[in-house]
């Protein structure tokens, strides 16, 4: 298995992902929130790249069974049911619902990679489950970090390195690109205390300032679920 890491989706054309197996990471917070929603029984999560598109498609779905959710600049969008805090996506709220979801970075990265042959969403909460599934799949893999407004974000890079380490632990024969090696080095240097690196990151500081310190704690916790979030027919669902 060969692994490559893209630290930002900004300069990548969406057709680059055609036929590829892609894992999208936006650990603070979209990928963590998506995994948590599916863990708590959401029927599916429909990621969108524009707020206007989220409103449009949610209007054409079954109102009582659909939640319009998302954030802009870390805060819940006015008129939406939920924001982008994984702590909001409780079982009694999301179970059986379709969630139309927009976020500043994460959903844009997912939509950009929509032409992938296989497309997964990974957070620390499901990192082992996704790594295990990828090893069984046996295909080369592109890890796409959502980044921060098309710029590098250290939390996603560290998470990408942790994901690569999980795969190495499961399978010895792995070929790494230079960027994948870089992500692995970052995880080896900073990954022992994920919460510390999250709170010190640029985006983490903004989240903490805006009252989301508990989200940082939640997002830094590893392997709380075996959910594998898989993109199919414009929606993310839990495999199996």
BADOSE-349296 format. One record per residue (C-alpha): residue in three letters; z, x, y. Coordinates in steps of 0.05 Angstrom, whole numbers, plus 5000, padded with zeros to 4 digits. Example, Ala and Ser with C-alpha at 12.3 -4.5 7.8 and 13.67 -1.06 7.14 Angstrom:
// residues 2
+------+------+------+------+
| type |    w |    u |    v |
+------+------+------+------+
|  ALA | 5156 | 5246 | 4910 |
|  SER | 5143 | 5273 | 4979 |
+------+------+------+------+
//
This chain:
// residues 240
+------+------+------+------+
| type |    w |    u |    v |
+------+------+------+------+
|  UNK | 5000 | 5000 | 5000 |
|  UNK | 4981 | 5025 | 5069 |
|  UNK | 5023 | 5002 | 5128 |
|  UNK | 5002 | 5004 | 5201 |
|  UNK | 5044 | 4983 | 5261 |
|  UNK | 5018 | 4954 | 5326 |
|  UNK | 5072 | 4959 | 5379 |
|  UNK | 5040 | 4906 | 5424 |
|  UNK | 4985 | 4854 | 5416 |
|  UNK | 4959 | 4866 | 5486 |
|  UNK | 4899 | 4910 | 5473 |
|  UNK | 4881 | 4882 | 5404 |
|  UNK | 4823 | 4832 | 5395 |
|  UNK | 4840 | 4773 | 5351 |
|  UNK | 4781 | 4788 | 5306 |
|  UNK | 4814 | 4854 | 5287 |
|  UNK | 4860 | 4814 | 5241 |
|  UNK | 4804 | 4782 | 5201 |
|  UNK | 4817 | 4792 | 5127 |
|  UNK | 4882 | 4830 | 5139 |
|  UNK | 4953 | 4817 | 5116 |
|  UNK | 4995 | 4814 | 5178 |
|  UNK | 5070 | 4810 | 5191 |
|  UNK | 5090 | 4788 | 5261 |
|  UNK | 5158 | 4810 | 5289 |
|  UNK | 5191 | 4782 | 5351 |
|  UNK | 5264 | 4793 | 5332 |
|  UNK | 5290 | 4772 | 5401 |
|  UNK | 5280 | 4715 | 5389 |
|  UNK | 5219 | 4676 | 5366 |
|  UNK | 5212 | 4702 | 5295 |
|  UNK | 5287 | 4694 | 5284 |
|  UNK | 5285 | 4623 | 5311 |
|  UNK | 5225 | 4604 | 5268 |
|  UNK | 5258 | 4630 | 5205 |
|  UNK | 5323 | 4594 | 5223 |
|  UNK | 5286 | 4528 | 5235 |
|  UNK | 5252 | 4532 | 5167 |
|  UNK | 5317 | 4553 | 5133 |
|  UNK | 5349 | 4490 | 5161 |
|  UNK | 5295 | 4444 | 5134 |
|  UNK | 5242 | 4438 | 5187 |
|  UNK | 5177 | 4413 | 5156 |
|  UNK | 5136 | 4465 | 5193 |
|  UNK | 5131 | 4503 | 5259 |
|  UNK | 5066 | 4499 | 5298 |
|  UNK | 5061 | 4561 | 5344 |
|  UNK | 5021 | 4554 | 5407 |
|  UNK | 5000 | 4605 | 5460 |
|  UNK | 5002 | 4559 | 5521 |
|  UNK | 5054 | 4508 | 5545 |
|  UNK | 4999 | 4458 | 5563 |
|  UNK | 4972 | 4462 | 5492 |
|  UNK | 5042 | 4450 | 5464 |
|  UNK | 5049 | 4386 | 5505 |
|  UNK | 4979 | 4363 | 5486 |
|  UNK | 4984 | 4371 | 5411 |
|  UNK | 5056 | 4344 | 5407 |
|  UNK | 5031 | 4280 | 5440 |
|  UNK | 4983 | 4269 | 5383 |
|  UNK | 5036 | 4277 | 5328 |
|  UNK | 5087 | 4228 | 5303 |
|  UNK | 5137 | 4226 | 5360 |
|  UNK | 5200 | 4213 | 5320 |
|  UNK | 5183 | 4268 | 5271 |
|  UNK | 5162 | 4320 | 5322 |
|  UNK | 5203 | 4366 | 5367 |
|  UNK | 5171 | 4400 | 5427 |
|  UNK | 5207 | 4466 | 5434 |
|  UNK | 5203 | 4532 | 5470 |
|  UNK | 5222 | 4577 | 5528 |
|  UNK | 5195 | 4610 | 5590 |
|  UNK | 5231 | 4670 | 5618 |
|  UNK | 5286 | 4661 | 5565 |
|  UNK | 5304 | 4589 | 5587 |
|  UNK | 5286 | 4523 | 5555 |
|  UNK | 5225 | 4491 | 5586 |
|  UNK | 5240 | 4427 | 5625 |
|  UNK | 5226 | 4366 | 5583 |
|  UNK | 5227 | 4404 | 5517 |
|  UNK | 5277 | 4386 | 5463 |
|  UNK | 5300 | 4456 | 5446 |
|  UNK | 5292 | 4526 | 5474 |
|  UNK | 5285 | 4592 | 5437 |
|  UNK | 5357 | 4602 | 5414 |
|  UNK | 5362 | 4603 | 5338 |
|  UNK | 5431 | 4573 | 5345 |
|  UNK | 5401 | 4509 | 5371 |
|  UNK | 5360 | 4496 | 5309 |
|  UNK | 5414 | 4463 | 5267 |
|  UNK | 5400 | 4425 | 5203 |
|  UNK | 5419 | 4358 | 5232 |
|  UNK | 5368 | 4368 | 5288 |
|  UNK | 5308 | 4399 | 5254 |
|  UNK | 5309 | 4375 | 5182 |
|  UNK | 5244 | 4341 | 5163 |
|  UNK | 5214 | 4352 | 5232 |
|  UNK | 5150 | 4386 | 5255 |
|  UNK | 5166 | 4434 | 5311 |
|  UNK | 5113 | 4450 | 5363 |
|  UNK | 5136 | 4517 | 5390 |
|  UNK | 5119 | 4561 | 5449 |
|  UNK | 5151 | 4627 | 5469 |
|  UNK | 5134 | 4680 | 5520 |
|  UNK | 5115 | 4734 | 5469 |
|  UNK | 5124 | 4713 | 5396 |
|  UNK | 5079 | 4653 | 5389 |
|  UNK | 5024 | 4687 | 5428 |
|  UNK | 5026 | 4744 | 5377 |
|  UNK | 5024 | 4696 | 5319 |
|  UNK | 4965 | 4658 | 5348 |
|  UNK | 4928 | 4723 | 5362 |
|  UNK | 4935 | 4741 | 5288 |
|  UNK | 4913 | 4673 | 5264 |
|  UNK | 4850 | 4699 | 5230 |
|  UNK | 4890 | 4742 | 5182 |
|  UNK | 4879 | 4729 | 5108 |
|  UNK | 4955 | 4727 | 5100 |
|  UNK | 5001 | 4718 | 5160 |
|  UNK | 5077 | 4722 | 5157 |
|  UNK | 5134 | 4720 | 5207 |
|  UNK | 5191 | 4769 | 5197 |
|  UNK | 5260 | 4775 | 5228 |
|  UNK | 5321 | 4814 | 5206 |
|  UNK | 5347 | 4750 | 5175 |
|  UNK | 5291 | 4748 | 5123 |
|  UNK | 5269 | 4821 | 5123 |
|  UNK | 5282 | 4835 | 5049 |
|  UNK | 5250 | 4770 | 5026 |
|  UNK | 5185 | 4785 | 5065 |
|  UNK | 5184 | 4858 | 5042 |
|  UNK | 5193 | 4836 | 4970 |
|  UNK | 5137 | 4785 | 4975 |
|  UNK | 5090 | 4836 | 5007 |
|  UNK | 5103 | 4886 | 4952 |
|  UNK | 5086 | 4833 | 4900 |
|  UNK | 5023 | 4815 | 4939 |
|  UNK | 5003 | 4888 | 4937 |
|  UNK | 4957 | 4889 | 4998 |
|  UNK | 4953 | 4936 | 5057 |
|  UNK | 4995 | 4909 | 5115 |
|  UNK | 4992 | 4908 | 5191 |
|  UNK | 5059 | 4898 | 5226 |
|  UNK | 5048 | 4866 | 5294 |
|  UNK | 5105 | 4873 | 5343 |
|  UNK | 5104 | 4818 | 5395 |
|  UNK | 5132 | 4865 | 5448 |
|  UNK | 5152 | 4844 | 5517 |
|  UNK | 5096 | 4818 | 5562 |
|  UNK | 5046 | 4861 | 5524 |
|  UNK | 5090 | 4923 | 5531 |
|  UNK | 5129 | 4962 | 5479 |
|  UNK | 5198 | 4935 | 5460 |
|  UNK | 5246 | 4979 | 5422 |
|  UNK | 5279 | 4921 | 5385 |
|  UNK | 5214 | 4900 | 5352 |
|  UNK | 5196 | 4972 | 5337 |
|  UNK | 5264 | 4984 | 5304 |
|  UNK | 5256 | 4920 | 5264 |
|  UNK | 5187 | 4942 | 5242 |
|  UNK | 5217 | 5008 | 5218 |
|  UNK | 5271 | 4970 | 5181 |
|  UNK | 5218 | 4928 | 5148 |
|  UNK | 5179 | 4990 | 5126 |
|  UNK | 5243 | 5020 | 5098 |
|  UNK | 5254 | 4956 | 5057 |
|  UNK | 5184 | 4964 | 5027 |
|  UNK | 5196 | 5038 | 5013 |
|  UNK | 5260 | 5020 | 4977 |
|  UNK | 5221 | 4972 | 4933 |
|  UNK | 5159 | 5013 | 4921 |
|  UNK | 5151 | 5088 | 4923 |
|  UNK | 5075 | 5092 | 4935 |
|  UNK | 5068 | 5075 | 5008 |
|  UNK | 5020 | 5106 | 5058 |
|  UNK | 5041 | 5103 | 5131 |
|  UNK | 4999 | 5107 | 5194 |
|  UNK | 5026 | 5150 | 5251 |
|  UNK | 5053 | 5088 | 5286 |
|  UNK | 5087 | 5065 | 5222 |
|  UNK | 5120 | 5133 | 5216 |
|  UNK | 5142 | 5127 | 5288 |
|  UNK | 5174 | 5059 | 5274 |
|  UNK | 5209 | 5088 | 5214 |
|  UNK | 5237 | 5145 | 5255 |
|  UNK | 5262 | 5096 | 5308 |
|  UNK | 5298 | 5055 | 5255 |
|  UNK | 5329 | 5118 | 5225 |
|  UNK | 5353 | 5139 | 5294 |
|  UNK | 5377 | 5072 | 5322 |
|  UNK | 5376 | 5022 | 5265 |
|  UNK | 5446 | 5033 | 5238 |
|  UNK | 5475 | 4989 | 5293 |
|  UNK | 5422 | 4936 | 5307 |
|  UNK | 5467 | 4897 | 5355 |
|  UNK | 5478 | 4960 | 5397 |
|  UNK | 5404 | 4974 | 5405 |
|  UNK | 5390 | 4900 | 5419 |
|  UNK | 5442 | 4897 | 5475 |
|  UNK | 5416 | 4962 | 5505 |
|  UNK | 5343 | 4941 | 5504 |
|  UNK | 5309 | 4915 | 5567 |
|  UNK | 5298 | 4846 | 5539 |
|  UNK | 5367 | 4844 | 5506 |
|  UNK | 5400 | 4858 | 5574 |
|  UNK | 5362 | 4800 | 5605 |
|  UNK | 5383 | 4754 | 5548 |
|  UNK | 5456 | 4775 | 5555 |
|  UNK | 5453 | 4765 | 5630 |
|  UNK | 5425 | 4695 | 5620 |
|  UNK | 5481 | 4675 | 5573 |
|  UNK | 5450 | 4690 | 5505 |
|  UNK | 5496 | 4745 | 5479 |
|  UNK | 5511 | 4704 | 5417 |
|  UNK | 5436 | 4702 | 5403 |
|  UNK | 5435 | 4778 | 5402 |
|  UNK | 5491 | 4778 | 5352 |
|  UNK | 5455 | 4726 | 5309 |
|  UNK | 5388 | 4762 | 5312 |
|  UNK | 5420 | 4828 | 5291 |
|  UNK | 5446 | 4800 | 5225 |
|  UNK | 5405 | 4820 | 5164 |
|  UNK | 5385 | 4782 | 5102 |
|  UNK | 5417 | 4714 | 5113 |
|  UNK | 5360 | 4676 | 5080 |
|  UNK | 5304 | 4684 | 5028 |
|  UNK | 5256 | 4643 | 5069 |
|  UNK | 5186 | 4672 | 5074 |
|  UNK | 5150 | 4641 | 5134 |
|  UNK | 5075 | 4636 | 5119 |
|  UNK | 5020 | 4613 | 5167 |
|  UNK | 4970 | 4563 | 5139 |
|  UNK | 4928 | 4509 | 5173 |
|  UNK | 4956 | 4525 | 5242 |
|  UNK | 5029 | 4519 | 5221 |
|  UNK | 5084 | 4562 | 5192 |
|  UNK | 5117 | 4537 | 5129 |
|  UNK | 5168 | 4563 | 5080 |
|  UNK | 5133 | 4590 | 5018 |
|  UNK | 5158 | 4557 | 4955 |
+------+------+------+------+
//
